[in-house]
Amino acid sequence: MYQLVVLITVLFMSACSSSVETANSELSRRQSIPADWFNAGQLAGGENKLSDEPLISIPKALQHILKQAQLDNLTIKMALARLQISQATKQSAQATTLPQVDAILGSSREQFIWTDENRIQSQYSTNFRASWELDLWQKLANTRAATQAELSASEFDLAAAKQSVMGQVLLRYLDIQQGNELVYWSKQNLARQQRRVKMTAQRLDSGLSSTQDYRLALNSLHTIEADLNQQKLTLNLAKQRFNLLVGRYPSTPIASNDLEIGLPTLIKVISPKKVLTQRPDLLAAEFRLMSAYYQSKAADKGHFPDINLSANLQVNRADFSQLFDWQYWLANLTANLVQPLFSNGAIDARIKQQQARQDLALAQYQQNLLIAWQEIEQALYTEQLQRQRFVALKNAYTQIDNAEKRTLENYHNGLASSFELLNIQTRRIAAKVNLIRSRFAILSNRVNLILALGEPFPISSEIL
């Protein structure tokens, strides 16, 4: 825990100077995290570098959908709106450091009594006024730096939103692919079972089977039908979720929903330093820490006096045409120094408020950092075990499939009972479902690993 606190402190101090490299070198020296993450499946003495192959292969048709999702997804639109708010806030803070100039043109009519006579007098005025607050204590500069850091954080928030949405679209697309495969194999199982029911009926007519065999065959048939309907329902739900992510009506048909995403190659080595410099949510948290720091610095100077310069050029005449005669214009220049003496604790409260916000930003960054490490290590560990599980399930399915074929031959020859056939058939169907789900679990975990690393999804430059 002490090492982590030291790490966060170093990152905080480096944030004030926008030096991520300093924080990363200190990170390695303190060894708060490993120098590199090695996948447990790596061979001893292997080459310590990332593979040149993409972390996942995305078909071009799906890449077009991902690109469109960046334009239509509502989460991204909200992040873009927040970015525009930050841009306007920065522009407003920038304006406070520059002189303000106003032009005023006024006209008045006054009624009065002069020697028992009711008279009306017109008065016209023009005023050019300029004001400027001298930023001797850098309060305005600190506020401007805080808004710049918040703008940078919003930019990374937008990048994180795009990355997250692309990951979710890919995960939902994998759900669709998995649903398609499960529906396909359920239909194959249904057709196979329909043939077995027909065969059992013929054997029943020939006296080779009992009614119990026939009923068991029908039970298996209806069970497969029920599973098929459930898989269709799950597939339809996955399609609706996919459409919502890309900003479309839930029931919109999905073109090219059968594009296969192949199993990716195994990652060997991952650098934590690289994650710190590319994962958008970590960078956003870092810049929010910077923003809180500068806001705290500005609040600390609340007891310092404000120095304002103002210049005024004006004319007041009863004749409107004289407003444009420079001989009637008057000018004045003033300087004001405003020293807070008694604010009823408002300034001290603001200082405490900004310090608390700085502590909050520090804790949030620390939490984001720990979550990032956990997500990466969990994804790496999960990938290794899932690949081993996939190989085991593949071997298991090969054995049960061959066993079912042999049992079916024995059943034809009267050497196996319907109970044996039903049992092995159920195990074969379960093995196939587990194998399909295992394959897509590897792909889904790879998407989560890409998100955890902050790596960009491989999208062709032609599409971008």
C-alpha positions in Angstrom: 0.0 0.0 0.0 2.9 2.3 0.8 4.4 1.8 -2.6 1.1 2.6 -4.3 0.8 5.8 -2.3 4.3 6.8 -3.3 3.4 6.0 -6.9 0.3 8.2 -6.8 2.2 11.0 -5.1 4.9 10.9 -7.9 2.2 10.9 -10.6 0.5 13.9 -8.9 3.7 15.9 -8.7 4.5 15.0 -12.3 1.0 16.0 -13.4 1.7 19.6 -12.3 4.5 19.7 -14.9 2.7 17.4 -17.4 5.5 14.9 -17.3 4.1 11.4 -17.5 7.6 10.0 -18.3 8.9 11.0 -14.9 6.1 9.2 -13.2 6.6 6.1 -15.3 10.4 5.9 -14.5 9.6 6.3 -10.8 7.0 3.6 -11.2 9.6 1.1 -12.5 12.2 2.1 -9.9 9.7 1.6 -7.0 8.5 -1.7 -8.5 4.9 -1.0 -7.4 3.9 -3.2 -10.3 5.9 -5.6 -12.4 8.2 -4.3 -15.1 6.2 -6.4 -17.7 3.3 -8.8 -17.6 4.1 -12.2 -19.0 1.3 -14.4 -20.2 1.5 -17.6 -18.3 1.4 -19.5 -21.5 4.7 -18.1 -22.8 7.5 -20.5 -23.3 10.7 -20.1 -21.3 13.3 -18.1 -23.1 10.7 -16.8 -25.6 11.1 -13.5 -27.4 10.0 -10.6 -25.1 7.9 -8.5 -27.4 4.4 -8.1 -28.5 3.3 -10.0 -31.6 3.1 -7.9 -34.8 -0.3 -9.4 -35.4 -3.4 -7.4 -34.3 -4.9 -8.3 -31.0 -8.1 -9.3 -32.8 -9.1 -9.6 -36.4 -12.2 -7.6 -37.3 -13.9 -8.2 -40.7 -14.2 -5.0 -42.8 -18.0 -5.1 -42.9 -18.0 -5.1 -39.1 -15.4 -2.3 -39.1 -17.9 -0.1 -41.0 -20.5 -0.8 -38.3 -18.0 0.2 -35.6 -17.3 3.4 -37.4 -21.0 4.2 -37.8 -21.5 3.4 -34.1 -19.0 6.2 -33.2 -21.3 8.6 -35.0 -24.7 7.4 -33.8 -24.2 6.0 -30.3 -25.9 8.1 -27.7 -23.2 7.6 -25.1 -20.6 9.0 -27.5 -22.9 11.9 -28.3 -23.2 12.7 -24.6 -19.4 12.6 -24.2 -19.0 14.9 -27.2 -21.5 17.4 -25.6 -19.5 17.3 -22.4 -16.4 18.0 -24.4 -18.0 21.0 -26.0 -19.0 22.3 -22.5 -15.4 22.0 -21.4 -14.2 23.9 -24.6 -16.6 26.7 -23.8 -15.5 26.8 -20.2 -11.9 27.0 -21.2 -12.7 29.8 -23.6 -14.6 31.7 -20.9 -11.7 31.3 -18.5 -9.3 32.5 -21.2 -11.4 35.6 -21.7 -11.0 36.7 -18.0 -7.3 37.3 -18.5 -7.8 39.8 -21.3 -9.1 43.4 -21.1 -12.9 43.8 -21.4 -14.1 46.7 -23.5 -17.7 47.9 -23.5 -19.5 50.6 -25.6 -22.6 52.3 -24.2 -24.9 54.7 -26.1 -27.6 56.3 -23.9 -30.5 58.7 -24.3 -32.8 60.3 -21.7 -35.6 62.8 -21.6 -36.2 64.8 -18.4 -39.3 66.8 -17.6 -38.9 69.8 -15.2 -40.5 73.1 -14.3 -38.7 76.3 -15.0 -40.4 79.7 -14.0 -43.8 78.0 -13.8 -43.3 76.6 -17.3 -43.2 72.8 -17.9 -40.1 72.0 -20.0 -38.5 68.8 -21.4 -34.8 68.4 -21.8 -33.0 65.7 -23.8 -29.7 64.2 -22.9 -27.4 62.0 -25.0 -24.4 60.1 -23.8 -21.7 57.8 -25.2 -19.3 55.8 -23.0 -16.4 53.6 -23.9 -15.2 51.6 -21.0 -12.2 49.2 -20.7 -11.3 47.1 -17.6 -8.6 44.6 -16.9 -7.7 42.6 -13.8 -3.9 42.3 -13.2 -3.1 38.6 -12.5 -0.1 39.3 -10.3 -0.8 36.3 -8.1 -1.5 33.9 -11.0 -5.0 33.2 -9.7 -6.5 33.6 -13.2 -3.7 31.6 -14.7 -4.3 28.7 -12.3 -8.0 28.8 -13.2 -7.1 28.8 -16.9 -4.7 25.9 -16.4 -7.5 24.0 -14.5 -10.0 24.5 -17.3 -7.3 23.4 -19.8 -6.7 20.2 -17.8 -10.4 19.6 -17.6 -10.7 20.0 -21.4 -8.0 17.4 -21.9 -9.8 15.1 -19.5 -13.0 15.5 -21.5 -11.1 14.7 -24.7 -9.9 11.5 -23.1 -13.4 10.8 -21.8 -14.6 11.0 -25.4 -11.8 8.6 -26.5 -12.7 6.3 -23.6 -16.4 6.4 -24.6 -15.6 5.5 -28.2 -13.3 2.7 -27.1 -15.9 1.3 -24.7 -18.7 1.5 -27.3 -16.6 -0.3 -29.9 -15.8 -3.0 -27.3 -19.5 -3.4 -26.4 -20.5 -3.6 -30.1 -17.9 -6.3 -30.6 -19.1 -8.2 -27.5 -22.7 -8.0 -28.7 -21.7 -9.1 -32.2 -19.9 -12.1 -30.7 -23.2 -12.8 -28.8 -24.9 -12.8 -32.2 -22.4 -15.1 -33.7 -22.6 -17.5 -30.7 -26.4 -17.4 -31.0 -26.2 -18.2 -34.7 -24.0 -21.2 -34.1 -26.1 -22.5 -31.2 -29.3 -22.1 -33.3 -27.6 -23.9 -36.3 -26.4 -26.8 -34.2 -29.8 -27.1 -32.4 -31.5 -27.3 -35.8 -29.0 -30.0 -36.8 -29.7 -31.9 -33.6 -33.5 -31.4 -34.1 -33.3 -32.9 -37.6 -31.1 -35.8 -36.4 -33.5 -36.5 -33.5 -36.5 -36.4 -35.9 -34.9 -39.2 -37.9 -34.3 -41.2 -34.7 -37.9 -40.8 -33.7 -39.0 -42.1 -37.1 -36.5 -44.9 -36.8 -37.8 -45.8 -33.3 -41.4 -45.8 -34.6 -40.4 -48.2 -37.3 -38.7 -50.4 -34.7 -41.7 -50.2 -32.5 -43.9 -51.4 -35.4 -41.5 -54.3 -36.0 -41.5 -55.2 -32.3 -37.9 -54.4 -31.9 -38.5 -51.5 -29.5 -40.9 -50.8 -26.7 -43.3 -47.8 -26.3 -40.9 -46.6 -23.6 -38.1 -46.2 -26.2 -40.5 -44.3 -28.4 -41.5 -42.0 -25.6 -37.9 -41.3 -24.6 -37.1 -40.5 -28.2 -40.1 -38.0 -28.3 -38.9 -36.5 -24.9 -35.5 -35.9 -26.4 -37.1 -34.3 -29.5 -39.3 -31.9 -27.5 -36.4 -31.0 -25.3 -34.3 -30.0 -28.3 -37.2 -28.0 -29.7 -37.5 -26.1 -26.3 -33.8 -25.4 -26.3 -33.9 -24.2 -29.9 -36.7 -21.7 -29.0 -34.7 -20.5 -26.1 -31.6 -20.0 -28.2 -33.7 -18.1 -30.8 -35.0 -15.8 -28.0 -31.4 -15.2 -26.8 -30.2 -14.5 -30.3 -33.0 -12.0 -30.9 -32.2 -10.2 -27.6 -28.5 -10.0 -28.7 -29.5 -8.5 -32.0 -31.6 -5.9 -30.2 -28.8 -4.9 -27.9 -26.5 -4.7 -30.9 -28.8 -2.3 -32.7 -29.3 -0.1 -29.6 -25.5 0.3 -29.3 -25.2 1.5 -32.9 -28.1 3.9 -32.5 -30.7 1.9 -34.5 -34.2 0.7 -33.9 -34.0 -2.6 -31.9 -35.7 -4.7 -34.7 -33.5 -3.4 -37.5 -32.2 -6.3 -39.6 -28.5 -6.8 -39.2 -26.6 -7.3 -42.5 -23.5 -9.5 -42.5 -24.2 -11.0 -39.1 -22.4 -14.2 -40.0 -18.9 -12.8 -40.4 -16.5 -15.0 -38.5 -13.9 -13.6 -36.1 -11.1 -16.0 -35.8 -9.3 -16.9 -32.6 -6.4 -14.4 -32.0 -2.8 -15.4 -31.3 -1.6 -15.5 -27.7 -0.1 -12.3 -26.3 3.3 -12.7 -24.9 4.4 -9.5 -23.0 2.6 -6.4 -22.1 4.2 -3.2 -20.6 2.4 -1.5 -17.8 4.2 1.8 -18.7 2.5 1.7 -22.1 -0.9 1.3 -20.4 -0.3 4.4 -18.3 0.3 6.5 -21.5 -2.5 5.1 -23.7 -5.5 4.0 -21.6 -8.0 6.9 -21.9 -9.8 6.6 -18.6 -6.4 6.7 -16.7 -5.3 9.7 -18.7 -8.7 11.4 -18.0 -8.3 10.8 -14.3 -4.7 12.1 -14.4 -5.8 15.4 -16.0 -8.7 15.7 -13.6 -6.1 15.4 -10.8 -4.2 18.2 -12.5 -7.4 20.3 -12.7 -8.1 19.8 -9.0 -4.5 20.8 -8.2 -4.7 24.1 -10.1 -8.2 24.9 -8.7 -6.7 24.3 -5.2 -3.8 26.7 -6.0 -6.2 29.3 -7.2 -8.3 29.0 -4.0 -5.2 29.3 -1.8 -4.7 32.8 -3.2 -8.2 33.9 -2.2 -6.8 36.1 0.6 -4.6 38.1 -1.9 -5.9 41.4 -3.1 -7.5 41.9 -6.5 -6.0 44.7 -8.7 -8.2 46.2 -11.4 -7.4 48.8 -13.9 -10.2 50.7 -15.7 -10.3 53.4 -18.4 -13.4 55.4 -19.3 -14.0 57.7 -22.3 -17.4 59.4 -22.2 -19.4 62.4 -23.4 -22.8 63.8 -22.2 -24.5 66.4 -24.4 -27.9 67.8 -25.0 -27.2 68.0 -28.7 -26.9 64.6 -30.4 -24.5 65.9 -33.1 -22.0 67.0 -30.4 -21.5 63.3 -29.4 -19.1 63.0 -32.4 -17.2 66.2 -31.5 -14.0 65.0 -29.7 -13.6 68.3 -27.9 -16.5 67.3 -25.6 -15.1 63.9 -24.7 -13.7 63.3 -21.2 -11.4 60.5 -20.1 -10.5 59.0 -16.8 -8.2 56.2 -15.6 -8.6 54.4 -12.3 -6.9 51.6 -10.4 -8.5 49.7 -7.7 -7.0 47.3 -5.1 -9.5 45.2 -3.3 -8.2 43.4 -0.2 -10.5 40.9 1.4 -10.8 41.7 5.1 -13.8 39.8 6.4 -15.6 37.2 4.3 -17.3 35.3 7.2 -15.2 32.2 6.4 -16.2 32.0 2.7 -12.6 32.1 1.4 -11.4 29.5 3.9 -14.3 27.3 3.1 -13.5 27.5 -0.6 -9.9 26.5 0.2 -11.1 23.5 2.1 -13.5 22.6 -0.6 -10.8 22.6 -3.3 -8.4 20.7 -1.1 -11.1 18.1 -0.6 -11.8 17.9 -4.4 -8.0 17.4 -4.9 -8.1 14.5 -2.4 -11.1 13.1 -4.1 -9.4 13.3 -7.5 -6.3 11.6 -6.1 -8.4 8.8 -4.6 -10.3 8.4 -7.9 -7.1 8.1 -9.9 -5.8 5.6 -7.4 -9.0 3.5 -7.7 -8.8 3.7 -11.5 -5.2 2.6 -11.5 -6.0 -0.5 -9.3 -9.0 -1.4 -11.4 -6.9 -1.2 -14.5 -4.2 -3.5 -13.1 -6.9 -6.0 -11.9 -8.6 -6.0 -15.3 -5.4 -6.6 -17.2 -4.1 -9.4 -14.9 -7.5 -11.1 -14.8 -7.9 -11.0 -18.6 -4.4 -12.5 -19.1 -5.0 -15.2 -16.6 -8.4 -15.9 -18.0 -7.2 -16.2 -21.5 -4.6 -18.8 -20.6 -7.2 -21.0 -18.7 -9.9 -20.5 -21.4 -7.5 -21.7 -24.1 -6.6 -24.8 -22.1 -10.3 -25.4 -21.4 -11.1 -25.0 -25.2 -8.6 -27.7 -26.1 -9.9 -30.0 -23.4 -13.5 -29.5 -24.6 -12.6 -30.0 -28.2 -11.0 -33.3 -27.3 -14.0 -34.2 -25.1 -16.4 -33.5 -28.0 -14.4 -35.6 -30.4 -14.6 -38.6 -28.1 -18.3 -38.2 -27.2 -19.2 -37.7 -30.9 -17.4 -40.9 -31.9 -19.0 -42.7 -28.9 -22.5 -41.6 -30.0 -21.9 -42.9 -33.5 -20.8 -46.2 -32.1 -23.8 -46.4 -29.7 -26.2 -45.5 -32.6 -24.8 -48.5 -34.6 -25.2 -50.7 -31.6 -28.8 -49.5 -31.1 -29.6 -50.3 -34.8 -28.2 -53.8 -34.2 -30.1 -54.2 -30.9 -26.9 -54.1 -28.8 -27.6 -50.9 -27.0 -30.7 -49.7 -25.1 -32.6 -46.5 -25.7 -31.4 -45.3 -22.2 -27.7 -45.6 -23.4 -28.5 -43.8 -26.6 -30.4 -41.0 -24.9 -27.7 -40.5 -22.2 -24.8 -40.3 -24.7 -26.8 -38.0 -27.0 -27.5 -35.6 -24.2 -23.8 -35.6 -23.3 -22.8 -35.0 -26.9 -25.2 -32.0 -27.2 -23.9 -30.5 -23.9 -20.3 -31.0 -25.1 -21.0 -29.2 -28.3 -22.7 -26.3 -26.6 -19.8 -26.0 -24.1 -17.3 -26.0 -27.0 -19.1 -23.2 -28.9 -19.4 -21.1 -25.8 -15.8 -21.7 -24.8 -14.6 -20.4 -28.2 -16.6 -17.2 -27.9 -15.5 -16.8 -24.3 -11.9 -16.6 -25.6 -12.9 -13.9 -28.1 -14.9 -11.9 -25.6 -12.1 -12.0 -23.1 -9.7 -10.7 -25.8 -12.0 -7.8 -26.4 -12.0 -7.1 -22.6 -8.2 -7.4 -22.6 -8.0 -4.8 -25.4 -10.2 -2.4 -23.4 -8.1 -3.0 -20.3 -4.9 -2.2 -22.1 -6.3 0.9 -23.8 -5.1 -0.5 -27.2 -7.0 0.8 -30.2 -9.2 -1.7 -32.1 -7.7 -2.5 -35.5 -9.7 -0.4 -37.9 -8.5 0.0 -41.5 -7.3 3.5 -42.4 -9.5 3.3 -45.5 -12.6 3.1 -43.3 -11.4 5.9 -40.9 
